[in-house]
Amino acid sequence: MFKNFWYAVEFSDDVKPGKPMKVKVLGQQLVLYRKTSDNSVVAMSDLCVHRGAALSGGTIKDDCIVCPYHGWEYKPNGEVQKIPAHPDKGIPRKARIDSYPVVEKYMFVWVYMGDLPEEERPPIPDWSDIDDTETYRAVTGSFLWKSNYERILENGVDVAHTPFVHGGVFGNREKPEVPEFEIDSSPWHCKVSVVLNPPNSKGIWGMLNPNKTKNLKERPPVPVSTTWYLPNLLLLDVGTPMGQLKIFDVNIPIDEETTLVKFVALRTFFKGKWADGDARRRVFKVLYEDQAVVDEVRPELLPFDLSDELHVKSDINAVLYRRRRQELIDAGWSVEGNTIVGEGPARVEARVIPSPIRKEVPELASAWNFKEVRSRQIKSGIDEREARGDVPRTDSTSSSNGSTIEEIKA
């Protein structure tokens, strides 16, 4: 899991005025609420600095949130402005919690979980198609996995699994070959475009699909692209014979082993409300098919060494993701899975992802009661093992099986 990224944590429409909402991401409990003054969304640690109560169980007072335990009032910037038990005394310097930048965009509430200044933050991807309600009809949904989000992310960009996991739905078991593909990438995304031959559609889509043939090997080609966006986003874009289908997936890492998927599925065909239920059902069918396989993958987390799993040409999207992932780990952006330290159910220490104000206001450097989460420094451990000769030395162009990226592509 990684800090220093924008995370879409909830659908905007689900954050209601006057009702604090609890969400969990990266092992962190957050409270979301809308300010009374302008209806904008606030995101703060759901953790009262006084006795650790969940602020999400409290109430909204003007633009503040009031703790349900002792009535402490928190301003949107995370600073305590009132302690009812001692109204005539000053507010302690450490009476504050982390408040994170928020943007509402593309139907989601995006929270910046990190402390980088604005000009250094990775971008929110361009998902403006979601806002194009004239061209597209949208359905949305949520789906809970007991899987690590990175395993789900790789599954989502893996075109080679579709004939076997989704055979008869959109995978063609009679044409499992992955043809030549195009790659478009940046430090924050990777898009792989390919032409596939899906099977005949069923149900409403099958009745109105203009391209029908019983010979699956002769099915007309369909352009498909799969894109990952760091740290946890997916886009599946399919040019069906009936029109364009785009599925935007937000894979929210609740913790290392639990992922909440929220999706927006767009279509340019069958744009009446009558087809929404069928469109939503098709997305869930695919998710259930994927879940049955991914939940059983071992190890549950992606290995940190590429050489721990074998890669072939059709895995290029995943290989590029893993290489970029390692760069972020080396940069100290990773978040230790167990962010609350302690043995068994009794935990003794809360750690939080630091918010930007910790760096923006140096005079507040000592004004924080909650410690920062730890980052995994995997690279230092690998370097030590390499120095001892325990593992082969790696470089930026070597693949998991000793081949270069160029050899995997070939």
C-alpha positions in Angstrom: 0.0 0.0 0.0 1.2 3.5 -0.8 0.9 7.0 0.7 1.3 10.2 -1.3 -1.6 9.5 -3.8 -5.1 10.7 -4.3 -7.5 7.9 -3.3 -11.2 7.8 -4.4 -12.7 6.6 -1.2 -16.5 7.1 -1.7 -19.1 8.1 -4.2 -19.9 11.8 -3.8 -23.7 11.2 -3.6 -23.2 8.9 -0.7 -21.7 11.6 1.6 -24.8 13.2 2.9 -25.0 16.7 4.6 -25.2 16.4 8.4 -24.2 12.8 8.5 -20.5 11.9 9.3 -19.3 8.9 7.4 -16.6 6.4 8.3 -14.3 5.0 5.6 -11.2 2.9 5.8 -8.2 3.1 3.4 -4.6 2.0 3.8 -5.5 0.6 7.2 -6.5 4.2 8.3 -9.9 5.1 9.6 -11.2 8.4 8.2 -14.3 10.5 8.8 -15.9 12.3 5.9 -18.5 15.0 6.4 -19.9 18.0 4.5 -19.4 21.5 5.9 -22.6 23.4 6.6 -21.2 26.6 5.0 -20.5 25.4 1.5 -21.3 21.7 1.4 -17.7 20.8 0.6 -16.3 17.5 2.0 -13.8 17.3 4.9 -11.6 14.2 5.5 -9.9 13.7 8.8 -8.5 10.9 10.9 -11.4 9.2 12.6 -9.5 9.3 15.8 -10.1 11.8 18.6 -6.7 12.9 20.0 -8.1 12.8 23.6 -9.2 9.2 24.1 -9.3 7.7 20.6 -13.0 7.9 20.1 -14.4 7.6 16.5 -15.4 11.1 15.4 -17.7 9.5 12.8 -20.0 8.7 15.6 -20.3 12.4 16.5 -22.3 15.3 15.2 -21.8 18.2 12.8 -21.9 21.7 14.3 -21.6 24.5 11.7 -18.4 23.4 9.9 -17.0 21.4 12.8 -17.3 17.8 13.9 -18.0 17.1 17.6 -16.6 14.1 19.3 -19.3 11.8 20.7 -17.2 10.9 23.8 -16.3 14.3 25.5 -17.7 16.8 23.0 -14.4 18.1 21.7 -15.0 20.3 18.6 -12.7 19.9 15.6 -12.4 22.5 12.9 -12.1 21.3 9.3 -8.3 21.7 9.5 -8.2 19.2 12.3 -7.5 21.7 15.1 -9.6 21.5 18.3 -11.4 24.7 19.0 -13.4 23.8 22.1 -13.0 21.4 25.1 -16.3 21.6 27.0 -14.9 20.3 30.3 -12.5 23.3 30.5 -14.1 26.1 28.6 -11.9 28.8 30.3 -8.5 27.1 29.7 -6.3 27.4 26.6 -6.4 24.6 24.0 -3.3 22.3 24.2 -0.9 22.6 21.3 -1.3 18.9 20.5 -5.0 19.1 20.4 -5.2 18.5 16.6 -5.5 15.6 14.2 -4.6 15.2 10.5 -7.0 16.7 8.0 -6.4 15.7 4.3 -6.9 17.5 1.0 -10.2 16.6 -0.7 -11.4 16.9 -4.3 -14.8 15.9 -5.6 -14.4 14.7 -9.2 -15.8 12.1 -11.6 -18.5 11.1 -9.2 -16.0 10.3 -6.4 -14.6 11.9 -3.3 -10.8 11.9 -3.7 -8.7 12.2 -0.6 -4.9 12.9 -0.7 -3.3 10.5 1.7 0.1 11.9 2.1 2.2 15.0 3.0 3.7 16.1 -0.3 3.1 19.8 -1.3 0.5 20.3 -4.0 3.0 20.8 -6.8 4.7 17.4 -6.1 1.6 15.3 -5.9 0.8 12.6 -8.5 -2.2 13.6 -10.7 -5.8 12.3 -10.5 -6.2 10.6 -13.9 -8.4 12.1 -16.6 -11.7 10.2 -16.2 -13.8 13.0 -17.7 -15.8 10.5 -19.7 -17.7 9.8 -16.5 -19.1 13.4 -16.6 -20.2 13.1 -20.3 -23.8 12.2 -19.6 -24.8 12.9 -23.2 -22.6 10.3 -24.7 -22.7 7.7 -22.0 -25.2 6.0 -19.7 -23.7 5.1 -16.3 -24.3 2.5 -13.6 -22.4 2.2 -10.4 -21.8 -0.4 -7.7 -19.6 -1.7 -4.9 -18.0 -5.1 -4.4 -16.0 -6.4 -1.4 -13.0 -8.7 -1.9 -11.0 -10.7 0.6 -7.9 -10.1 -1.6 -5.0 -7.7 -1.8 -5.7 -4.8 -4.1 -2.6 -5.3 -6.1 -3.6 -8.9 -7.0 -6.9 -7.5 -8.1 -5.2 -4.7 -10.1 -3.1 -7.1 -12.0 -6.0 -9.4 -12.7 -7.9 -6.4 -14.2 -5.2 -5.7 -16.8 -4.6 -9.3 -17.6 -6.2 -10.1 -21.0 -4.8 -13.7 -21.1 -7.1 -14.9 -18.3 -10.3 -13.9 -20.0 -10.8 -17.1 -22.1 -10.5 -19.3 -19.0 -12.1 -17.2 -16.2 -14.7 -15.5 -18.3 -15.2 -18.0 -21.1 -18.6 -17.5 -22.6 -19.0 -14.0 -21.1 -16.3 -12.0 -22.9 -13.5 -14.5 -23.1 -13.3 -16.8 -26.2 -12.0 -20.3 -25.2 -11.5 -21.1 -28.9 -9.1 -18.2 -29.4 -7.0 -17.9 -26.2 -4.0 -16.4 -28.1 -3.0 -12.9 -27.1 -2.0 -11.1 -30.4 0.4 -8.2 -30.7 -0.4 -5.2 -28.5 0.4 -1.5 -28.2 1.7 0.1 -25.0 1.3 3.6 -23.8 2.8 4.5 -20.5 3.9 7.2 -18.1 5.2 7.2 -14.6 1.6 7.1 -13.4 -0.2 4.7 -15.8 0.2 1.9 -18.4 -2.3 1.2 -21.2 -2.1 -2.0 -23.2 -4.3 -2.1 -26.4 -5.1 -5.3 -28.2 -7.7 -6.8 -30.6 -9.6 -9.8 -29.3 -12.4 -12.0 -30.7 -15.0 -12.3 -27.9 -17.8 -14.9 -28.0 -21.4 -14.1 -29.0 -23.2 -11.9 -26.5 -26.2 -13.4 -24.6 -29.4 -11.9 -23.3 -30.5 -8.5 -24.5 -27.0 -7.7 -25.8 -27.0 -11.0 -27.8 -30.4 -10.3 -29.4 -29.4 -6.9 -30.7 -25.8 -7.5 -31.5 -25.3 -7.1 -35.2 -22.4 -9.5 -35.4 -23.4 -13.1 -34.9 -21.7 -16.3 -35.8 -21.6 -19.8 -34.4 -18.0 -20.3 -35.3 -16.2 -18.6 -32.4 -12.9 -18.6 -34.3 -14.5 -16.4 -36.9 -15.9 -13.8 -34.6 -15.1 -10.2 -35.7 -12.3 -8.5 -33.9 -13.0 -6.1 -31.1 -10.6 -3.5 -29.8 -9.8 -3.8 -26.1 -7.6 -1.7 -23.9 -6.7 -2.2 -20.2 -5.1 0.6 -18.2 -3.8 0.8 -14.7 -3.3 4.1 -12.9 -1.2 4.4 -9.8 -1.9 3.5 -7.1 -5.1 1.5 -7.4 -7.2 2.4 -10.5 -8.3 0.5 -13.5 -10.0 1.2 -16.8 -11.4 -1.5 -19.2 -12.4 0.0 -22.6 -14.1 -2.3 -25.1 -15.3 -1.3 -28.6 -18.3 -3.7 -28.8 -20.2 -4.0 -32.1 -23.1 -2.2 -30.4 -21.0 0.7 -29.1 -18.4 1.6 -26.5 -18.2 0.0 -23.0 -15.9 1.6 -20.4 -15.6 0.3 -16.8 -13.8 2.5 -14.3 -12.7 0.6 -11.2 -11.5 2.0 -7.9 -9.8 -0.7 -5.9 -9.8 0.8 -2.4 -7.2 -1.0 -0.1 -9.0 -1.2 3.2 -6.0 -3.1 4.4 -3.5 -5.6 3.0 -6.1 -8.4 2.7 -9.3 -6.6 2.1 -10.3 -4.5 -0.9 -13.5 -2.5 -1.6 -14.1 -2.0 -5.4 -16.3 0.8 -6.5 -17.1 0.9 -10.2 -18.6 3.2 -12.8 -19.7 1.3 -15.9 -20.4 3.5 -19.0 -22.1 2.5 -22.3 -23.0 4.3 -25.4 -25.8 1.8 -26.3 -29.1 0.8 -24.7 -29.0 4.2 -22.9 -32.5 3.8 -21.4 -33.0 3.2 -17.7 -34.6 -0.1 -18.6 -31.1 -1.6 -19.4 -29.4 -0.4 -16.2 -30.1 -3.6 -14.2 -28.8 -5.8 -16.9 -25.6 -3.7 -17.3 -25.0 -3.8 -13.6 -25.6 -7.5 -13.4 -23.0 -8.2 -16.1 -20.3 -6.3 -14.2 -21.0 -8.2 -11.0 -20.9 -11.5 -12.9 -17.4 -10.8 -14.1 -16.4 -9.6 -10.6 -17.6 -12.9 -9.0 -15.8 -14.9 -11.6 -12.6 -13.0 -10.9 -13.0 -13.3 -7.2 -13.3 -17.0 -7.2 -9.8 -17.2 -8.7 -8.0 -14.3 -7.1 -9.1 -15.1 -3.6 -7.2 -18.4 -3.9 -4.0 -16.9 -5.3 -0.8 -17.6 -3.2 1.0 -15.8 -1.9 -1.7 -13.4 -1.1 0.5 -10.3 -1.6 2.6 -9.6 -4.6 6.2 -10.8 -4.2 8.8 -8.0 -3.8 11.3 -9.8 -6.1 10.3 -10.1 -9.8 12.1 -13.5 -9.9 9.6 -15.0 -7.4 7.0 -15.5 -10.2 7.4 -16.3 -13.9 6.4 -13.8 -16.5 5.7 -14.1 -20.2 5.0 -11.6 -23.0 1.3 -11.2 -22.2 2.2 -10.1 -18.6 4.0 -6.9 -19.7 1.4 -4.7 -18.1 1.9 -6.4 -14.7 5.6 -6.4 -15.1 5.7 -2.7 -15.7 3.5 -2.1 -12.7 5.8 -4.2 -10.5 8.8 -2.3 -11.6 7.2 1.1 -10.9 5.9 -0.3 -7.6 9.5 -1.1 -6.5 10.6 2.4 -7.4 7.9 3.8 -5.1 9.0 1.4 -2.3 12.6 2.5 -2.7 11.3 6.2 -2.5 9.8 5.4 0.9 6.2 5.8 -0.2 5.0 2.4 0.9 2.9 2.0 4.1 3.5 -0.8 6.5 0.4 -3.1 6.6 0.1 -3.3 10.4 -0.2 0.5 11.1 -1.5 -0.1 14.6 1.1 -1.9 16.6 0.4 -4.5 19.3 0.0 -8.2 19.6 -3.4 -9.9 19.3 -6.7 -8.0 19.6 -5.3 -5.6 22.2 -3.5 -2.8 20.3 -1.5 -0.2 22.1 -0.4 2.4 19.5 -2.1 4.3 16.7 -0.1 5.5 13.8 -1.5 7.7 11.0 -0.5 8.8 7.5 0.8 12.4 7.9 -1.1 15.2 6.3 0.5 18.0 4.3 0.3 20.6 7.1 3.0 18.7 9.0 5.5 19.9 6.4 3.8 23.1 5.3 3.9 24.6 8.8 7.3 23.9 10.3 6.4 25.4 13.7 3.8 22.6 14.1 6.4 19.9 13.8 6.2 19.0 17.4 2.5 19.5 17.7 1.3 16.0 16.8 0.3 13.4 19.2 -0.1 10.5 16.8 3.0 9.1 15.2 3.5 8.6 11.5 3.0 5.2 9.9 6.1 3.3 9.1 7.3 2.7 5.5 8.6 -0.6 4.3 12.2 -0.2 3.2 12.4 -3.4 1.2 15.2 -2.1 -1.1 17.7 -1.9 1.8 17.0 -5.5 2.7 17.5 -6.7 -0.9 20.7 -4.8 -1.2 22.0 -6.4 2.0 21.1 -9.9 0.6 22.7 -9.1 -2.7 25.9 -8.0 -1.0 26.0 -11.4 0.8 25.3 -13.2 -2.5 22.0 -14.6 -1.3 20.1 -13.4 -4.3 21.2 -12.5 -7.9 21.8 -8.8 -8.4 19.0 -7.0 -10.2 18.9 -3.8 -12.3 16.2 -1.6 -13.8 16.0 -3.6 -17.1 16.1 -7.2 -15.8 12.9 -9.1 -15.7 11.8 -11.9 -13.3 13.4 -14.7 -15.3 16.6 -12.9 -16.2 15.2 -11.5 -19.5 15.1 -7.8 -20.3 11.8 -6.1 -20.8 12.6 -5.9 -24.5 12.9 -9.7 -24.6 9.5 -10.1 -22.8 7.9 -7.9 -25.4 9.4 -9.8 -28.3 
